[in-house]
Structure formats: structure tokens, C-alpha cells
Amino acid sequence: LINTVYNHGSTTVLILDNSITGMTGHQQNPTTGKDIYLNLAEQIDLETLCRACGVKSVVVVDPFKKEECIKALKEETAKDEVSVIIVRRPCALIVNK
């Protein structure tokens, strides 16, 4: 992401944020505000992080809202700059824990 912004690229990056690291055992990740031991930790805000990397257009969508997602994809991919779409919904396996 940083390299693409730095080199004046044009792309849309999708970040799939389900607030968990499911591929390795459902650990917390830096966006949750808890470490892997469930202790409180500094929470990383993905929108702020992307903007700090120089991305001007950062959009957050709910994957359950299909029309909202389609609209964001059309708008962001039409831009001649780096943009980010954060697709955010809690992991279905942990949402009720």
C-alpha cells in the first residue's frame, strides 16, 4: 500500500476486516484492542492507518449491504489514484462469544 501511494499508482485495495485472525486459530488482531492473551492493548484504526500511508479515499462498507458494496467498488475503482475499501463485519464464529 505504501509503495503504491509513494509511486503514484492507481489501484483499489480491499481489506477484509472481521476483527480476528481466523487462519491461525481465531486470535485477536491489532484492530480489536486486545492482545492474544485478551489483555487490553492499543487498538489500531485501519482508516487512520491507511490515511497515514497517504491514501486519500478510504471507504468502510458492510458486506451484508450488497448495494453499498457494489456502489463503493464502482466509485473507488473508477478513481485514478490509490483507494481503500474496508469490508468490515465481525467473524460469524466469534460474534456471539
N, C-alpha and C positions, 0 to 999 in steps of 0.2 A: 504494500500500500504506500509506504513512504517513498520507495523508489519510483513508483508510477507517478506520484504527485511531483516529486523532485524533477523528473524528466519530462514533465508536461504531457503525460499520457492522457488517454481518453478511454475510460472503462467504467463499468459499474460493478462494484464488489458487493456480493450478498453475504451477510454474516447471519448465520442461523444460531440464534441465541435462545437456548432452552434452560439456561441457568444451571447447567450441570455438565459434567464431563462423563457422559454415558459410555463412551467406548472403552473406558478403563475401570469401570466399577461404580459409576454414579457419584464421583467425588464432587465436592463444591468446586467452583472456579472463581476467579477474581471478580466476577460480576455479582456474586452473591453476598459479599460482606462477611463471609465465614471462611476459615481455612479448612483444610482437610480433616482437622480434628474437631470441627464445628465451633472453634473459638471465634470470637469477633475479630474481624480483620478489616483493613481499609477496603472499601468497595470501589471497584473500577467502573467508571461510567463509559460505556462504549461510544456514545455520541461525542462526549468530550474528548476521548482519546482519538477518534477519527478526525475531529476538527483540529486537534493539536498537531496531527500529521499533515495538515494543510488541506484537508477535504472541505470544500465549501458547502456541498449539498449532502446532508445526512438525513435520511428518512427512516422512521420506525413504523413497521406495519405488523398487524396481527394476521398470521397465516390462515386463521379461520374466516377472515373477511376477504373473500376471493376478489371481489371487485376492487377493493382498496389495493390489494397486491398487484393486480393487473395494471391499474392506473399508475402506481408507483414505478413498475417495471417499464411501462411505455415512456413515462416522463423522464426517468433517470437515464435510460439507455439512449434517449434522443439527445442528451447533452454532450457537448464537445469538451468534456473535462472529466476528471475523476469524481465519481459519486459513490455513495454507500447506501445500501438498503439493509437495515437491520430487521430481520424477520424474528419477532420475539413472541414466545409463548412458553410458559413453564412446561417442563417434561411431564408427560402424562403419567409416567411411572412414579413420580415423586410428589405431584401436586397435592395429594391428599394426605401426605405423611406428616 
